[in-house]
Amino acid sequence: MVSSIDITKIGVKDKVVIDLKVGMDSPDDYQFQPRAHLDGNIVRITNEGYADEFTSMELEDEALEAAERDRFVELRIKFEVKGMHGKLNHIHPNPKDGKGKKLATSNWKTVVPLL
């Protein structure tokens, strides 16, 4: 189940792009169906099947105009799983290529209609 959703950034390219950070309780959770709602100039993000409003943010004039024109937004989602993703305190570079090791992250991109 989704424990938290945070909007990290809202931008406008060809369409409105919303960057989300989603916290999940377990790596085996698959119950995430994002929905975007537009109320005036406030965009709200919810999870399908749950009454909770997870996050909301006010849109600027340019983003509001693009959202009303297109009636959909692109969500770029970065998942964090409780107990699985944390901070790597000691990064040891691989002497072969000089790159440090990173923790696995799961990213997802989708386009959802504004309701």
C-alpha positions in Angstrom: 0.0 0.0 0.0 1.1 3.6 -0.6 2.2 5.3 2.6 3.0 8.7 1.2 3.0 10.7 -2.0 4.9 14.0 -2.3 5.0 16.4 -5.3 8.6 17.4 -5.8 8.3 19.6 -8.9 5.7 20.8 -11.4 6.9 21.9 -14.8 5.6 22.7 -18.3 7.1 21.4 -21.5 4.6 20.4 -24.2 2.3 19.4 -21.3 2.2 19.6 -17.6 4.8 17.3 -16.0 4.5 16.5 -12.3 7.4 14.8 -10.4 6.2 12.6 -7.6 8.0 10.7 -4.8 5.9 7.7 -3.7 6.6 5.8 -0.5 5.5 2.2 -0.5 5.2 -0.1 2.6 6.6 -3.3 1.0 8.4 -4.3 -2.1 5.4 -6.6 -2.9 2.9 -3.8 -3.0 1.4 -3.2 -6.4 -1.7 -1.2 -5.4 -0.8 2.1 -6.9 -3.1 3.7 -9.5 -2.5 7.5 -9.5 -5.3 9.9 -10.3 -5.0 13.6 -10.8 -7.8 16.1 -10.0 -8.0 19.8 -10.9 -10.0 22.0 -8.6 -9.6 25.6 -9.7 -5.8 26.1 -9.7 -5.1 23.3 -7.3 -4.0 19.9 -8.6 -4.6 17.0 -6.2 -3.0 13.5 -6.5 -4.9 10.5 -5.1 -4.7 6.7 -5.3 -7.6 4.9 -7.0 -9.8 3.1 -4.6 -8.7 5.1 -1.5 -10.6 8.2 -0.3 -7.4 9.8 1.1 -6.0 12.9 -0.7 -2.3 12.3 -0.6 -0.9 15.6 -1.9 -1.9 18.8 -3.6 -0.2 21.9 -5.0 -1.2 25.1 -6.5 -0.5 25.5 -10.2 1.1 28.6 -11.7 -0.7 30.4 -14.5 1.3 28.8 -17.3 0.8 25.3 -15.9 -2.9 25.9 -15.3 -3.4 27.1 -18.8 -1.7 24.0 -20.3 -3.6 21.6 -17.9 -7.0 23.1 -18.9 -6.0 23.0 -22.6 -4.8 19.3 -22.6 -6.9 17.9 -19.7 -4.1 15.5 -18.9 -0.8 15.5 -17.0 2.4 13.4 -17.2 3.5 11.9 -13.9 7.1 11.0 -13.4 7.2 8.8 -10.3 10.1 7.8 -8.2 9.3 4.9 -5.8 10.9 4.5 -2.4 10.2 1.2 -0.5 10.3 1.3 3.3 13.3 -0.8 4.5 14.7 -1.2 1.0 15.8 2.2 0.0 17.9 4.2 2.3 21.2 6.1 2.3 24.3 4.4 1.2 26.8 5.9 3.7 30.1 4.4 2.4 30.5 4.5 -1.4 33.4 2.5 -2.5 34.4 3.2 -6.1 35.1 0.3 -8.4 38.8 0.7 -9.3 38.1 -0.6 -12.9 35.9 2.3 -14.0 35.9 4.8 -11.1 32.1 4.8 -10.6 30.6 4.5 -7.2 27.8 2.0 -6.4 24.3 3.2 -6.2 21.1 1.9 -4.6 18.5 0.5 -6.9 15.6 2.9 -7.6 12.4 2.3 -9.4 11.1 5.0 -11.7 7.9 5.1 -13.7 6.3 7.5 -16.2 2.6 7.7 -17.1 0.1 10.0 -18.5 -3.2 10.4 -16.6 -6.3 12.4 -17.4 -7.4 15.3 -15.2 -10.6 14.5 -13.4 
